[in-house]
Amino acid sequence: MSPSIILSLTIAVALGSTFHAILGRRLWQWPVYLFSAIAGFFLGYVGGVALNIELIPLGSIPLAASLAGAFLLLGLAWYFMAPSAAS
């Protein structure tokens, strides 16, 4: 397995776990945040490579675009799992 894939997975898992540690309420939310972070990181990676966005390159990883994708999907996951105030 390529080192950039291992580094990307490590960053995404750390991001998803940190997001759950800060905003998670239940244990079942942790895999959802992990999957969202990994999927968002790799979607951001693909978008960064396709659009040639290299703001903060980390080796062959466009880190800014990848983190933006991860935060976008993590935000969506949190939005749909957070209890509404109207309940």
Sequence and secondary structure as in RCSB ss.txt:
>XXXX:A:sequence
MSPSIILSLTIAVALGSTFHAILGRRLWQWPVYLFSAIAGFFLGYVGGVALNIELIPLGSIPLAASLAGAFLLLG
LAWYFMAPSAAS
>XXXX:A:secstr
  HHHHHHHHHHHHHHHHHHHHH  STTHHHHHHHHHHHHHHHHHHHHHHTT  SSEETTEEHHHHHHHHHHHHH
HHHHHHS  TT 
